[in-house]
Amino acid sequence: MRVALFGRKTSSSDLNDFFPEFFNFLRLKKIEIQVEEKFFKALKKIKNISTEGCSTFTSHEDLWGDLDLFFTFGGDGTILNAVNFVREARVPIVGINTGRLGFLASINKSEIMENIDDILAKNFKLSQRSLLCVESEDLEEPFKIALNEISVLRKETTSMITIDTYVDDVFLNSYWADGLIIATPTGSTGYSLSCNGPIITPTTENFVITPIAPHHLNVRPLIISDKSKISLEVHSRVPEFSFSLDSRLNSMPVDKKITIRKADFPIFLVDLNNKNYLETLRKKLFWGKDSRNQPQ
C-alpha cells in the first residue's frame, strides 16, 4: 500500500500529541509513504519517528500515480489545498481534523488510531464532491479548479462593482454588489453561507450564485444546475478586481470574461462508517442547541 501525507501546520508541536503513534503504525505495516516537502521538514523535527525511506512531493506532477490514500492533517483549508495535489487522480482524501470546524476534515485526530485499521482496509464510505473549473485568458495553473467556491470581489475601492452574469449564454443579471460567489454544494457551508446562501447537500447536482452585499435588496441567491455554464464580466471604477478560488487569491483586469463550469473530474472524501453528512451539519452548526442552558 502507498499513501501520501500533507499538512499546512509546519510546527512539530502541533503534531506531537498524536502523530508519532500514527506514523509509526504505518511504518510497522510496511506502508510506503510520500510526504509533501514542507510538511516533511516539520516531521523531521518530531521525536520518536524516523522519516528515513520516505519520498517527498512538491506538486501534482510529483505525486505517485498509484496512491491508495491521501492523508491531510489540519482543517478544511488543508483539504482545499490538497485538491490541487490530487486533482484527477481519484485517490480518496482522508481528512484528519487538528483544527476547529471540520466540515470536510471530519475525522478528529483523537479518532484516527481507533479507526486506522478500517481506513487502511478501505472499510469506509466515499463522499464524491464536484469541483468548479474556471476558464480565462492567461490564468495561472493554481487558479483553475476549486472545491468550495469561486468569488469575484471589489479591490482597492469602496465603490461596488458590476458583474454581468450569463447562464448558458443567456443574460441573468447585472449584480451591483461588493462581489459574487459561485459555490458548489461543498462550498454552500462556507463563504456562501456567510452571505445568506442556502445549504445544499453534497449529492445535489447544483451550484449556487450568491451576491455579496448587493445594493438591490430584492436580489437573492440562485440555485442552478451544475451542468450549466456561467459567464462573468466585471466592471469597476478601478482597473482590477480580486478573484479567488477557495483560499487562493489573485487579481484580474476588469472587462475580462470568466467562464465557470463543472470540472470533468470529482474528488473523493473519506467518511467513517459511523458518521454521516447530516450529523456533521447538525453538530457543526449547533442546530437544536438551547443557548439558554449555557453558563453566562
C-alpha positions as CSV (number, residue, x, y, z in Angstrom):
1,M,0.0,0.0,0.0
2,R,1.1,3.5,-0.8
3,V,-0.1,6.7,1.0
4,A,0.7,10.4,0.9
5,L,0.8,12.8,3.8
6,F,0.1,16.5,3.7
7,G,-0.4,19.3,6.3
8,R,-0.1,23.0,6.4
9,K,1.0,23.3,10.0
10,T,4.7,23.1,9.9
11,S,5.3,23.3,13.7
12,S,6.1,19.9,15.2
13,S,4.4,21.0,18.4
14,D,1.0,20.8,16.6
15,L,1.7,17.1,15.8
16,N,3.4,15.7,18.9
17,D,0.3,14.6,20.7
18,F,-1.0,12.0,18.1
19,F,1.3,11.9,15.0
20,P,4.1,9.6,16.3
21,E,1.7,6.8,17.0
22,F,0.0,7.1,13.7
23,F,3.2,7.4,11.7
24,N,5.0,4.5,13.4
25,F,1.9,2.4,12.8
26,L,2.2,3.0,9.1
27,R,5.9,2.1,9.2
28,L,5.1,-1.1,11.2
29,K,2.6,-2.1,8.4
30,K,5.4,-1.7,5.8
31,I,3.3,1.0,4.0
32,E,5.2,3.2,1.5
33,I,4.9,6.9,2.4
34,Q,5.2,10.0,0.3
35,V,5.2,13.4,2.2
36,E,4.7,16.9,0.9
37,E,8.1,18.6,1.1
38,K,7.3,21.4,3.5
39,F,5.4,19.0,5.8
40,F,8.3,16.6,5.6
41,K,10.6,19.3,7.1
42,A,8.2,19.5,10.1
43,L,8.1,15.8,10.5
44,K,11.9,15.6,10.7
45,K,11.7,17.6,14.0
46,I,9.3,15.3,15.7
47,K,10.9,12.9,18.2
48,N,10.3,9.2,18.2
49,I,9.7,8.9,14.4
50,S,12.1,8.2,11.5
51,T,11.4,9.6,8.1
52,E,14.2,7.6,6.5
53,G,13.0,6.0,3.3
54,C,10.1,8.4,2.8
55,S,9.7,10.1,-0.5
56,T,8.6,13.7,-1.0
57,F,6.4,15.6,-3.5
58,T,6.0,19.3,-4.2
59,S,3.3,19.3,-6.9
60,H,0.7,17.2,-8.6
61,E,3.3,16.0,-11.1
62,D,5.5,14.6,-8.3
63,L,2.7,12.6,-6.7
64,W,2.8,8.9,-7.0
65,G,0.3,7.8,-9.7
66,D,-0.8,4.6,-7.8
67,L,-1.6,6.1,-4.4
68,D,-4.2,4.3,-2.2
69,L,-4.9,7.1,0.2
70,F,-4.0,10.8,0.6
71,F,-4.0,11.9,4.3
72,T,-4.4,15.5,5.3
73,F,-3.6,17.0,8.7
74,G,-5.2,20.3,9.6
75,G,-8.7,21.7,8.9
76,D,-10.9,22.3,5.9
77,G,-8.4,24.7,4.4
78,T,-5.8,21.9,4.3
79,I,-8.2,19.8,2.2
80,L,-8.9,22.7,-0.1
81,N,-5.1,23.0,-0.7
82,A,-4.9,19.2,-1.1
83,V,-7.3,19.3,-4.0
84,N,-4.5,20.9,-6.2
85,F,-2.3,18.0,-5.5
86,V,-4.8,15.2,-6.0
87,R,-6.8,16.7,-9.0
88,E,-8.0,13.9,-11.3
89,A,-6.0,11.1,-9.6
90,R,-9.3,10.0,-7.9
91,V,-7.3,9.0,-4.7
92,P,-9.5,9.1,-1.6
93,I,-8.6,12.0,0.8
94,V,-8.6,11.2,4.5
95,G,-9.1,14.5,6.3
96,I,-7.7,14.3,9.9
97,N,-9.0,17.3,11.8
98,T,-6.5,19.0,14.0
99,G,-8.3,22.4,13.8
100,R,-11.7,23.6,14.9
101,L,-14.6,23.4,12.4
102,G,-14.0,20.3,10.3
103,F,-16.9,20.1,7.8
104,L,-14.6,18.4,5.3
105,A,-11.8,17.1,7.6
106,S,-14.4,15.2,9.6
107,I,-12.1,12.7,11.4
108,N,-10.9,14.1,14.6
109,K,-7.2,13.4,15.5
110,S,-8.4,11.6,18.6
111,E,-10.3,9.1,16.4
112,I,-7.6,8.2,14.0
113,M,-6.0,5.3,15.8
114,E,-9.2,3.6,16.7
115,N,-10.2,3.7,13.1
116,I,-6.9,3.2,11.3
117,D,-7.3,-0.5,10.6
118,D,-10.7,0.2,8.8
119,I,-9.2,3.1,6.9
120,L,-6.2,1.1,5.6
121,A,-8.6,-1.7,4.7
122,K,-10.7,0.8,2.9
123,N,-13.7,0.0,5.0
124,F,-15.3,3.4,4.8
125,K,-17.7,5.5,2.9
126,L,-16.7,7.7,0.0
127,S,-18.3,11.1,-0.5
128,Q,-18.0,12.3,-4.1
129,R,-17.6,16.1,-4.4
130,S,-17.9,18.1,-7.6
131,L,-15.3,20.8,-8.5
132,L,-15.6,24.1,-10.2
133,C,-13.4,24.8,-13.2
134,V,-12.6,28.3,-14.5
135,E,-11.5,29.4,-17.9
136,S,-10.0,32.7,-18.7
137,E,-7.1,34.1,-20.7
138,D,-3.6,34.0,-19.0
139,L,-5.0,32.3,-15.9
140,E,-2.2,30.6,-13.9
141,E,-2.4,26.9,-13.2
142,P,-3.2,27.0,-9.5
143,F,-6.2,29.2,-10.4
144,K,-8.2,26.8,-12.4
145,I,-10.2,24.4,-10.0
146,A,-12.0,25.0,-6.7
147,L,-13.8,22.7,-4.3
148,N,-15.7,25.3,-2.4
149,E,-16.3,28.4,-4.4
150,I,-15.1,30.9,-7.0
151,S,-15.5,34.5,-6.0
152,V,-15.1,37.9,-7.6
153,L,-14.6,40.9,-5.3
154,R,-14.0,44.6,-5.4
155,K,-10.4,45.7,-5.0
156,E,-8.8,48.9,-3.8
157,T,-12.1,50.8,-3.9
158,T,-15.0,51.4,-1.6
159,S,-17.3,51.5,-4.6
160,M,-19.4,48.5,-5.6
161,I,-18.6,46.6,-8.8
162,T,-20.9,45.5,-11.5
163,I,-20.9,41.8,-12.5
164,D,-22.7,41.0,-15.8
165,T,-23.8,37.3,-15.4
166,Y,-24.9,34.8,-18.0
167,V,-26.1,31.3,-17.6
168,D,-25.6,29.1,-20.7
169,D,-25.1,32.4,-22.6
170,V,-28.5,33.7,-21.5
171,F,-28.3,37.0,-19.6
172,L,-29.2,36.6,-15.9
173,N,-28.5,39.8,-14.2
174,S,-26.0,42.7,-13.6
175,Y,-25.1,42.3,-10.0
176,W,-24.3,45.7,-8.4
177,A,-22.5,44.5,-5.2
178,D,-19.3,44.0,-3.3
179,G,-18.9,40.7,-5.2
180,L,-20.3,37.5,-6.3
181,I,-19.8,33.8,-5.2
182,I,-20.3,30.7,-7.3
183,A,-20.4,27.8,-4.9
184,T,-20.6,24.1,-5.1
185,P,-22.7,22.0,-2.6
186,T,-19.5,21.5,-0.6
187,G,-18.9,25.3,-0.6
188,S,-22.5,26.0,0.4
189,T,-21.5,25.8,4.1
190,G,-18.6,28.2,3.6
191,Y,-18.4,31.8,2.3
192,S,-21.8,31.5,0.5
193,L,-23.5,30.6,3.8
194,S,-22.0,33.7,5.5
195,C,-23.6,35.7,2.7
196,N,-27.1,34.2,3.4
197,G,-26.7,31.5,0.7
198,P,-28.6,28.2,1.1
199,I,-27.1,24.9,2.3
200,I,-27.0,22.3,-0.4
201,T,-26.3,18.6,0.4
202,P,-23.2,17.2,-1.3
203,T,-25.1,14.8,-3.6
204,T,-27.2,17.6,-5.1
205,E,-26.1,18.4,-8.6
206,N,-26.3,22.1,-8.3
207,F,-24.3,25.3,-8.0
208,V,-25.4,28.4,-6.1
209,I,-24.9,32.0,-7.2
210,T,-24.7,34.2,-4.1
211,P,-24.2,38.0,-4.3
212,I,-22.1,39.7,-1.6
213,A,-23.8,42.7,-0.1
214,P,-25.9,43.6,-3.1
215,H,-27.3,47.1,-3.4
216,H,-30.7,45.9,-4.5
217,L,-32.4,44.2,-1.6
218,N,-34.6,42.0,-3.8
219,V,-31.6,40.2,-5.3
220,R,-31.3,36.8,-3.7
221,P,-29.1,33.7,-4.1
222,L,-30.0,31.5,-7.0
223,I,-29.6,27.7,-7.3
224,I,-28.8,26.4,-10.8
225,S,-27.9,23.0,-12.4
226,D,-24.2,22.1,-12.2
227,K,-24.5,21.3,-15.9
228,S,-24.8,25.0,-16.6
229,K,-22.0,27.3,-17.9
230,I,-21.7,30.6,-16.0
231,S,-20.0,33.6,-17.7
232,L,-19.0,36.7,-15.8
233,E,-17.8,40.2,-16.9
234,V,-16.7,42.6,-14.1
235,H,-16.8,46.4,-14.4
236,S,-15.3,48.7,-11.9
237,R,-14.0,52.2,-11.3
238,V,-10.5,50.7,-10.8
239,P,-8.6,48.6,-13.4
240,E,-8.6,45.4,-11.4
241,F,-10.8,43.2,-9.2
242,S,-10.0,40.4,-6.8
243,F,-10.6,36.8,-8.0
244,S,-10.4,33.8,-5.6
245,L,-10.6,30.1,-5.9
246,D,-11.1,28.7,-2.4
247,S,-8.3,30.2,-0.4
248,R,-6.2,31.3,-3.4
249,L,-6.4,35.0,-4.2
250,N,-5.4,36.7,-7.4
251,S,-6.1,40.0,-9.3
252,M,-7.6,40.2,-12.7
253,P,-8.2,43.2,-15.1
254,V,-11.8,44.4,-15.4
255,D,-13.8,43.6,-18.5
256,K,-12.1,40.2,-18.8
257,K,-14.6,37.4,-19.4
258,I,-14.5,34.5,-17.0
259,T,-16.2,31.2,-17.8
260,I,-17.1,28.8,-14.9
261,R,-18.3,25.2,-15.3
262,K,-18.2,21.9,-13.5
263,A,-14.8,20.2,-13.7
264,D,-14.5,17.0,-15.7
265,F,-13.5,15.1,-12.6
266,P,-14.6,14.9,-8.9
267,I,-12.7,14.3,-5.7
268,F,-13.5,11.8,-3.1
269,L,-13.5,12.4,0.7
270,V,-13.4,9.5,3.2
271,D,-16.2,9.3,5.8
272,L,-16.1,6.9,8.7
273,N,-19.0,4.3,8.6
274,N,-20.4,5.6,11.8
275,K,-20.8,9.2,10.6
276,N,-23.0,11.0,8.0
277,Y,-23.2,14.4,6.5
278,L,-26.5,15.4,8.3
279,E,-25.0,14.5,11.6
280,T,-21.9,16.6,10.8
281,L,-24.1,19.5,9.7
282,R,-26.2,19.4,12.9
283,K,-23.2,19.2,15.2
284,K,-21.0,21.8,13.5
285,L,-23.8,24.4,13.2
286,F,-25.1,23.6,16.7
287,W,-28.6,23.0,15.5
288,G,-31.0,22.2,18.3
289,K,-28.7,23.7,21.0
290,D,-30.5,25.8,23.5
291,S,-28.2,28.8,24.3
292,R,-30.3,29.5,27.4
293,N,-28.7,26.5,29.1
294,Q,-25.2,27.8,28.6
295,P,-23.4,29.5,31.5
296,Q,-23.2,33.3,31.4
